[in-house]
Amino acid sequence: MQHNSMTLKVLLPFQVFSQTEGISRIVAESPQGSFGLLPQRLDCVVALVPGIFLYENSREGEVFLAIDQGVLIKTGMNVTISVRDAMGGTKLESLRDVVESRYLNLSEQERNTRSLMAKLEREFIRRFAEFDHEY
């Protein structure tokens, strides 16, 4: 692994979707909008919304994933995203269609349930971070 690159691990509820080394940049979307990560960025935790997730490395170039909502954690040079579902693909247009048809067209009840779960997850992460700082 290069010194100035990140390792990306994509986790699904019951499996590891992928693990890639040599990542030079990441672009993802949070409830507040799109953001980028470079290797020098400080550690962070960010909620992710359904959309297109992009990472780049020297071997594959830009790689796009369609992801459902989840969370991104950056610690040092390691970035882990845990999402409900993810799909890879070569054509950006086909992935955008997947996001629109599969992740954004949810029933109102499922939307409310997911929103509540996201709030619970954020609160858990916040309290866990507070607990970690106390010790």
N, C-alpha and C positions, 0 to 999 in steps of 0.2 A: 504494500500500500504506500502511496506517495505521502510525504510529510504534510503537504498542503492540500489534502483532499479528505473527503468525508466517506464514511461507510453508512449506507442506507439499508435498513431492515424494514420490510413491509409485512406487518402481521395481520392476519385475519382471525376471526374468533377461534378457529380450530386448526390453524396451520400457519406456517411461514410461507407467505406468497413469494417473496424474493429477498435476497441479500446481495447487495452490490457494493463493491469497493471502488475507490478512485473517483468519487463524485466531486465535481468542481462547483456545481451550483444546483439549487433546488428552487422551484417556484410552486407555491401552493396557494390555496384560498381559505381564508378564515371568515367568520361572520362579519368582520370589519373590512374585508377586501383582500385583494391579492398581495402577497409578500414574497420576498426572496431570501434565501439563505446562502451564505458563502462560508467557507471553512473558518474564517476568523470571527464570525459572529458569536456573541456571547450565548451561553446556554439559555434555553427557553422552553416553555410549554405552550402550545397553541391548539385550540380547537379547530378542526377542519370541517368544512361543509362539502356536500357533494359537488364534484367538479372534475376538472382536468388537473392532474398533478404532473409536474415536469421535473425531470432530473437530467443532468448532463455529465457524461464522462468521456474520456478521450477514445475509448474503444468503440462505444456505440453511438456517440454523438448525443443528440437530444432524444430522450425516451419519454413517451407520454403514457400515463395511466388514467383510466376513469376510476374514480374512487367515490365511495359513499362516505358519509360523515364519520369522523373519528377524532383522533388526537395525535399531535406531532410532539415529540420530545427530542431536544438537541442537548447532548451532554458531551462536551469536548468535541472530538471529531466523529462522534457517533450520532446518527439521526435515526430514530425509530418512529414509524407511524403505525398506529393500530386503527384499522378501519373495519367497518362491517362487511365491506365487499370491495373488490378491486378487479379490474380487467386491463390487460395490456393489449396493445395493438400498434400497428404501424401507421395506420391512417388516422389522422387527427379528427377528420370529419366523422368517421364511424364511431369513434370514442365519444364525441360530443353527442351523437344520437343516442348512444347507450346511457349517458348521464341523464339526458332529457327523458327518455322513455322509462328507464329503470329506477332512477334515484329521485327524480324531481316530481314525478306523477304519483304521489302517495295519497292515500285516503286521508281525510282530515283527522281521524282518530289516530292513525299511525304517525302523522305529523306531530300531533300534540304529545303522543307518547315519546317520540324521539326527542322532542324539545325538552320534556321533563327529564329524560335520562341524561341528556347533555348537560343540563343544569346540575344534576346530581353528580355527574362525573367531574365537572369543573369545581364544584364545592369540595368534593373529596380530594382533588389534586391540591387545591388551595390549602385545605386543612393539613394535608400530609406535608406540604412544604413548610407550613408554620411549625408543625411538630418536629420536622427535621432540623429547622433552625434553632429550636429550643435545646437540642442535644448535640 
